[in-house]
Amino acid sequence: MSSGLCIELRLYMSMPLLRRKHFALTEPPNDLVPGESLFQIRFTKEIFRDYNDYLKRLNQYRQRVWTCKVTGKTGLTYEEALVSEKHATGKVQQIPEELVAPALRIIQYSMLPLKDLADSIAEKLQKLFVGSQLYGKKNDRLLPCKILKAMQEDAENVSYLVAWLDESNNVIERAEVSSRDLVQKKPPFSRNLLKYFIRECTYQNAPWVLHDKLAKKHGISTDIPEELRGKVSINNGLVVFTKKRKNEEESIKYPIDDLLVKPSPDDPVFSSRPSPSRDFNVPIYCVGDLLMVWDFCMSFGKLLRLSPYSLKDFENAISHKDSNVVLLVESHAVLFRVLIKGNYEYSAAVQEKLRKKITMISWKDYLCEFLEMIKIPKLLQYEATIKRGHYGYIDVNAKIEIFRELVNRALDTATVREKLDDFIEQRRVLGAAKREEAIQAAAKKRKVNEHLKADSGSESGQNGHHLDQSATVSMNNNHSIQNGTIGKNRIREIESSWQKDVLDSGIKSSNLASKMSAEMFDSELNQLAEIGKVSRKESQKQPKGDKDQPEKNNEQRREYFDREIEKWCIRTSFLGMDRYYNRYWWFYRDGRIFVESPESKEWGYYSSKGELDGLMSSLNCKGERERTLLKQLKKYYSRICSELEKNSKDLMHKISLDDSVVRRSTRVRAPPRENPAKAFLRYVNKWKEE
């Protein structure tokens, strides 16, 4: 191949592909000033004014995500892909120029796969090359020769002007020889070389289409062949395989990435997503840390000896200007006690300087010792203010950061770690019991179905019906309560059943087993007592052969296990993410649904059932993230609604109390109503360690 044609092909060849897609280089900046400091990438010649942009693009080029357009090699850096393309283009020069046009005619609008197309070209053109040395028949002998010229351009029947060679490859004489009398020792070019050539000359496959300028230069028609006119069309100067595009659109399997989901005529009507409330008393970027600290204190309340308080009370307390709010003092004190027991550095510092109990007066000294230990400059600046007794006047974000550091170090202590291990073991035990019970229920259901199938096939249909009815009544009696009381026999059955389940679940620790058995037994009795509050009249209305009752009981058991497992949850996980990666959190101790931005700098919340319904009706199930989020919201829907309605009723009740007018005698003055917003000031730690 001549150097001119090679250069021409290089112009048509695209740059390396990014994940098999074309990648556009950055345009040079406008209004460049002489002497201006710029950054240039060596192998692409791209120019950047900003160093960070230059570094970002350079790091992208260094990743092994690039593909060589010519060879199809993947897992390369950009520079390696360029070298591969250059090397492959150099190999393409081995194809004789006289064979380029016939090869291009075979390639144009071919529907063959790359391998089959390369084989087809090699089969038809492997003898049509000039300058190659081979053997020709002369006087019934095979003598070496060299092709000088192709006398005809017909690919089917070609004669050649050849030069006969001696042992030193010198020309002896010239003669015209038919292609049938020429024999090759090996093919003139390899199949891989043809593949490179095909990729270089075309801009798309299926069908393979040549670059327009290349086709025109060699006199090859660019009109769509008759057999393809119903299948392909020209769009923006490019040939598009219409049928394949259409099939690709129809074959989309949902769910896919949410950002790739496009509106469709069969989509349901999505409501507009309600805007979350943002009326926090703390800076909005601190809400995440506030939630983390509060959730930790409530999750480990019994271990810390800290009685529960609401998130709203914690938020109001931390934004209050009083320096000795009981709720905050107690929260600091329990964390100090954990660190004294489990953090050697803090314990040594406190024992050396402070030998007094943590009280409403001395707690600030313990706090200052903690700040000196962690040595965080932006927090140390508040030490003097705290020592003077003005904790309430330091910034709210600083208060939350101090709490965050306390919690992070408390998590590293042996006391909390042991409790975490205990939580994990309790969840494992409950999970094993749940799985064991599910296996037993499935086996029991399978046996019942086998009996029913056997009975239905028997000749005595009446007896089979009687057995079916008896079995159903027997199963219903196992969970039925008459006259609102629980019989002693049933209590013994529950106790023995739970002991068996616990033992079968693989509980090895006797203390853990007895604790779990007692807790589960008490909870089961409470559940049965609630179910047993059915009047005799209602019981009589129920059909004796209710076949759905076992299914209902199994569902209740599953829900019970889920609730128990949730009680031993060691951390709160977000429900899911929406299309734009906003995370949704639900804390069952608070009830509200919190919304966190992808960068965790903005927060909001939904506090009503209407907002929850609006959120759910705005989610598109075709997206992976929103489908998962909707599934979780449906799973906890009844519980979330219950908590939201409870909070709403409590709020309305407080408002009604504030607005009501107490009618009393003019001689008696009504006492002032307590402000709900000041409820945190009335907090008392009922679990305080004396």
N, C-alpha and C positions, 0 to 999 in steps of 0.2 A: 504494500500500500504506500502510495506517495505521501511525503510529509505534509503536502497541502491538504489532502483529504483527512489525514490524521488530526491536523489542527482544527479542521472544520468539525469533525466529530467531537472534539473536546469542547467546542463551543456549545454543541447541542447537549452534551452530557451535563446532568444536574449535579449539584453539590451533594455531599453525604446526607443521608436521610436520618432524621431524628425519630427513633421508634417507628421506622418504616414510613415516615411522612416527610414531605419536603419541608426544608427549614430555610427561611429567608434571612439573609445577612442584614445587619444594621446599616442604615443609610448614614453617610457622613454628616456631621453637624453643619447647620447653615451658618453663614456669616463668620467663617473662620478668619481669625486675625493673625497676621504674620507675627511670629515669635511667641504665639500662644502655647502654653504647656498642654500637651495632649498625650493620650495613651493609645498605643496601637498594638493590635494582636498580630504577631509575626506572620502566621500562615494564612490569615484571612484578609489582612490589611484593613480590618475595621478600625475606626477611630472613635475614641470616647473622650469627652471632656471630664467626666466624673470618674474618679479612681474606683469607687465602689461598683459602678456599672461595669467598668472594665474587668474588675476582679470577678464579679458575678458571672459574666459571659465566659471568661477564661476557665473558671471552675466547671462551667457547664460543658465546655469543650473537652475537659479532661476526664469527664465521666464516661464509662464504657456503656454508652447507650446508643452509639452511632452505627449506621449500616453503610457499607460500601455499595453505591448504586450500581456499579458494573458487575462485581462478583457476587453480591448478595451476602457477603460475610457480615455477621452481627457481633455485638459485644466489643466494638472498637472505640477508641477515642476518636475525636474529630480528625486529628492530625494523622492517626493511623489509617483512617478511612480515606483521607486524601492520598496518602502514599499508595494504598491498595489500588485506588482508581488510576493513579498515574502509572503504576506497574502494569495493570491490566490493559490500559490504553496503549502502552508500548508493545505489548504482545499482539494487539490487534493489527499492528503494522505488518505482521508476517503474512496476512492474507493478501494475495496478489490483487493489484488494482483492477485487472481485467475481470476478476470474479465478483467485484463489489456490486456492479449493477445487476447481474443475474441473481445474486443472493438477496439484494434488496427487493427485487420483484417477487421472490418467494415469500419474503417476510411480510410485505404489505398486506394488511387485513387478514392475515392468517389467524385461525382460531385454535391452532395446535398449542399444547403446553410447550414450555421452553425446551425441555429435553427432546420431545418428538420433533419440534421444529428444527433444532440443531441437527438431529439425525437426518431429517429430510434434505436439508441443505448439503450436508456432507455427502449423502448418497448421490445427489444430482450433480454436484460441482467438484467432487474430489479429483477429477481428471482435467478440469478446465482451469489450469493455472500456467503461467509463463515464468520461465526461469528455473523451474524445478528440474532436477535430474532424476531420470528413471530409466527403464529399459524398454527397447523397441525391437521388434522382430525384423531381422535382415538376413536374407539367405538362410532361413530356417534356424537362425541363431539369435539369442538375446544379447544385444550389445548396448552399452551405456550411451545415453543420449541426453540432450538438453533441449527443452522446448523453447523456441525462439518467438513463435507467433501463433495465435489461433487464427486459422484461415476462415472459420465461420463462427457466428455467435449463437447458433442454434444449440441449445443445451442438450438436445437429444442426440444429435449426430454432428460431431465436430472432427475436422482434420487439422493437423498441426504441421508447421514448419519446424523441423528439428535439426540439431547439429549433432552428428555422431562424434563420440569422444574416444580418445585412446586411453592408455593406462595412466597417462599424466594429465588427463582431463583437457587435452588440447583438441581443438576442432579439426576433424579429418575432412568431413564433407557435410553438405546440407541436403535434406530431402523432405518431401511431403509424405507424412505418414497418417494413416487413419487412426482414430482413437481406439479402435478394436485391437490394433497391433501394439499398443503401449501397455506396459505392466509396471505397477508401482511396488516398491519394497515396503513402504509404509505410507499412511495417509499424509497428505500435504499439510493438514492442520488438524488439530485435535477438536473434540466436541466441546471442551471447556472454552477453547478460543472462540468458537462460533457463538457460544452463549454470551461471552463478553461483547462480541460484535453486535449481537441482537439487542442486548440491553442498551448499548451506546447509541444505536441508530433509531431507537423508538422512544416515545414518551409515555406509552401505556401498553398494557397487554389485554388480551381477550376483548376485542381483537388487537393484534399487534399493529401499531400505527407509526409510520415513519415521521420524522420531523419534516415539516412542509418544505423547507428550503432544500433539504437533502433529496427529497423525492423529486422536486422540480429540476434540480441540477442534473439528475440522471434520467430525466424524462419518464418518471413513473407517475401514473395517474393517482390523484388523491380523491377521486370520486368513489363513493361507497358502492361496493359490488351489489348486484341485484339480490343475491341470497342473504345479504345482511341488512337490507334497507328497512325491513320491518323490525329489526332487533336493535339497531344503533341509530343514533341521531347526532347532529352537530350542535353543540352548545358552547357559546363564547369561543368559537374557533377550534374547539376540541371535540373529538369523537367520544360520545357517551354511550355505553351499552345499556340501553333503556330497560330491557327486561331484567337484567341482573340488578340494577339499582332498585327497581320496583320490588323484586323479590327480597332484597336485603332489607328494605323498609318494612315489608310485611313479616319478616322473620325475626324481628326484634323480640327478645325474650325478657320480660320484666320479672323482677325489678332490675334497674340499671342505676348508674350514678345519677343522683338527683339533678345535677346541673346539666345532664344530657337529655333529660326528659323534656319533650316538646308538647305543646297543646294538641289534643286530638279531638275529633268530632264526637267520639264515644265517651269522652271524659264526663264525669258527673259535674254538677255545678258546685264549684268550690267557693266557700264564703271568704270574705276578707278576714285576715287574721287580726284578732283584737290586739291593741297596743298594751303591753304590760305596764303596770303601775311602777313608778320609780320614786315614791315619796318616802325615802329612807331618811333616818335621822343621822346617819353616818355618811361620809363621802362614798360615792357610788363605787369607786375602785377598791374600797375596803370591805365591801359586802361579802366577798368570797372568804376572806380571813375571819370575818365575824361569824359566818355560818360554820366554818370549820371548828373554831374554838367552842362555840355553843354546842355543836353536835358531839364533840369529844366529852365535854363536861356532862352532858346528859347521858351519853352512852356508858360512861364509866362512873356515873353518879354514886352507885352503891360502894364501889371500890374507894372512891375519893371521899365518901361520907358527905356528899353534897346533895341536898334535896332538890327536886326539879324546879325549874322556873321557865317561863315562856321566852321565846326568841324576842318578842316585843319588849318584855321587861328588861332583857339583857341589852337590847339596843338602846332603850331609854336610859338605862342606868349608865351605860358607857358614855353617853352624850351629856349626862348631867354634870353640873358644875360643882356639886358638893364633893368634898375630898374623902368622905368616909361613908359612902353608900354601902350598906350592909351586904347587899348582893355581890358587889365587886370585891369587897374585903374578904368575904367567905370564899369566893372563887379563887382569889389569889392565895389565900391561906392553905386551901387543900392542895394546891399545886406545889406550894413551898414544902409542905409536909412530905409529899411524894419525892421531891428532889432531895430532901434531907435524908430520907431512907435509902434512896437509890443512886444519888449522884455524889461521888466522893469529893469532888472539887468544891461543890457548893456546901456539902455537909461540913467539910473541914473549915471553910471560911466562916460559916455561921457559928460553929462551936467555939471558934477562937474568939470571935468578937461579940456574939450575941448568945446569951445564956438565959434568955427570958422567953416566955410563951408568946405565941403569935396572938396579939390582941388588936383591938380597934386603934390602939395608939402605936404599938410596936410593929405593925405589919409593914409600914413604909420603910423601916430599917432593913427588913428582909428583902424588900423590893430593890433597895439601893445596892445591897450586897449582890443580888442577882445581876443587876446592870453592870456592876464592876467585873463580875465574872465573865459575862459574854463579850464585853468590850466592843460593842457596836457604837461607833462614834455618834451617829444620828440619834441614838437613844440615850447615850451617856450625857448629852447636853441637858437632859431633863432631870438629872440626878439632884442638882441643887434645889430645884423647884419642889421635888418630892420631899426632900429632907426638911424643907421649911413648912411642910404640911399642906402644900397646894397642889396635890395630885389632880384635883378636879379641873385645874386650869391648863393642863398640858393638852396638846392637840389630840383629837379623837383618834386620828390615824396612828399616833404614837402609842396610845393606850392599847389599840388592837394589835399593833406589832409586838408590844411587850407580851401580851397574852399569847400570841402566836409562837414566840420564842419559848415561853414557858411550856406550852403544849408539846412543841417539838422535842424539847429535852426530857419532858415527862415520858414521852413515848419510848425513849431509849433506856428507861430504868427497868430493873428486873421485876419490880412490882407490876407494872403495866404489861410487860412482856408475858409474864406468867398468866395474867388475866386474858391476854389475847390468845395464848395457847389453849386456855380453858374454853374460851368462846369457840375456837376452831374445833376442839374435840366435841363440844356439845352439838355443834352443827353437823359434824360427821356422824354422831350417834343418831340424831334425828333423821338425817338423810338415809342412813342404813335401815332404820326402822320403817321409814316411808317406802323405800324400795321393796323391803321384805313383805310389807302388807300389800303392796301393789301386785307383787308376784303371786301371793296367796289368793288375792281377790280374782286375779286373772285365771288362776288354776281352778278356783271354785266355779267361776262363770263358765269355763270350758267344760267342766264336768256336768253342770246343769244343762248346758246346750246338748251335750252328748246324750244325756238321759232323755231330754225332750225329743231329740231326733230318733232315738230308739223307740220311745213310746209312740211317736206318730206313725212309725212303720209297723207297729204290732197290730194284730187283729182285734184285740180287745181294746177298742177305743175308749170305752167308758172307764175301765180301770186306769188307763193312761191319763185320762183327764183328772181322775181322782188323785193320782200321784202328783200330777203337776200342781193341782190346787193345794194339796197338803204341803208340798215343798215350798210353795210361795208363801203360805200362811206361816210356816215355820220360820222362814227367813224374816218375815215382817215382825214376828213375835220377838225376835232377838233384839229389836231396836224400838219396840213399842212401850209406851208408858200408859197405864190405865189409872183414871181418877187423879192424875197429877202427882202420883207418888212413885218411888223406885223400890221395887221389891228387893229383899235381902239376897235372894238367889241371883238376881241380875248384878248386884254389886260384887258378889263373889266371882261371877263370871268375868266381869270387867277387870277385876284385880288380877285373877289368874291369867287372863288373856294378855294383859299388859306385861306381866312378869315373863310370860313365854316370849312375847315379841321382843322385849328388851334383851333377853338371853340369846334368842336366835339372831339378833342383829349384831352380835359380836362384841358386846360390852365386856371388857376385861376387868375394869376397875370396879370393885365392890361399892366403894363410896359413890362413885359417879353413877353406877347403875341404880342404887337405892334412891339417890336424889332425883334422877330422871324419872324413875318409876312413880315416885310419890307425886312429883309435879304433873306428870301426864295423867295420873289417876284422878287427882283433884280436878284438873281441867276437864277431863272426860265427864266426871260426875256433874260439873256445872253445866256442861253442854247438854247432857241428857236431861237435866232438870229444866233447862229452857225449852227443850223439845217436848218435855212431858206436860207443859202447861197447855194442854189441849183438853177441852171439855169432853165429857162423855157423849154429849150430843154430836159434837163434831167427829168424834171417833166412829160413831155409828154410821155417819154419812159416808165414810170412806169404804170403798168396795173391799171385800175380803181378799180378793185375788189381785191386788195391786202389784203388777209386775215391775213397775217403775221404782218401787220403794228401795230395793237394794242399790239401784244406780244412784238414787238420791243420797243414801247413806254413804256410799263410796265417795261421792263428790264432797259430802260434808267432811269425811275423814281427810281427804286430800287438802281441803281448805284449812282444816285444823293443823295439819302438819306444816303447811306453808306459813301459817301465823306463828307457830312455835319456832320454826327455823328463823323467821324474821326477827324474833326477840333476841336471838343470839347473833345478830348481824354485827360485825366488827367495824364496818364502815359503810357509809351511804354511797351508792353508785348512781350516776345520773340515768334517767329513764331512756334517753336517746338524744339524737340531734335532728335538726330540721335541714332543709335544703341548703342553707347557708352556714352550716356547722355551728349554729347556736345550740348550746346544751341545756337540757331541761332537767331540773332536780325536784324531787318531792321528798320532804321530811315529814314522816307521819306524826311526829310530835308537834309539828306546827300546822300542817294542813295545806299551806299554800304551795303553788308550783312556781319555782324560781327559774328565771331564764338568764343564762350566762352567755355573753358574747364570745366569739372564738378567741379573742385576745385576753379574755377574763377581766377587761377593764370596765365593762358596763353590765349592770344587773337590772332585772325587773321581776315582777311577780304577778300571778293571776290569783285572785282571791274569791271568785264566785263560780257557781256551776255554769252560768251563762258564758263566762269567758272560757271555761274548759270546753264546753260544747263548740264554741266558735273556733277554738284552736284545733280540735279534732276534725271538724268539717273543712278545715283549710289545708289539711295534709293530703298529699298525693301518694297513693300506695304504689305508683309505678317507680318511685325513687327508693333506693335501698335504705337510706337513713330515715326518711319520713315513714316508711312502712314499719320499720322497727319501733320507732317512737309511737306510732299509732297503736301497735300491738301491745306495748307496755301500758299505754294510757287506758286501753280497753281492759287489760288485766286488772288494773287497780282502780277502775272507774268508780265502782260502788263505794270503795273505801275513801277515795279522794272526795267524792261528792258528800259523803257522810261528814267528813271532817270540815269541809268548806261550809256546809249548812249549819253545822254546830257552831263554828266560829261566827257565822253571820247572825245566828240567833242570839249568841252571847253579846254581840255588839249591839244589836237592836234592843236587847233587854237593858243594857247599860244606858243607851241613849234615852230609852223611855223613862228610866229612873231619874235621869238628869232633868228631863223635861217635865216630869209630873209635878204637880203642885200638891203638897201635903196640907190638907185642911185640918187645922188644929184650932184650939181656942186661942183667942187673942192674948190670953194670959200666959200661954205656953209657946215658947219660941221653938220652931222646928230646927233640929240640928243640921248643919251643913252636910251636903252629900259628898261622898268620897269620889275624887276624880279618878276614873279608870287609868288615865295616863300616868298617874302617880302610884300605881299599884306596886311598882318595884321598890318603893320606899318602905313598904310594909312587909317585905320579904323576911322570913325567918328560916334559918337552916335547921330543919327538924332532925336531920341526921348528923348533926355536928358531933365531932369526937371531943369528948370532955377530957 
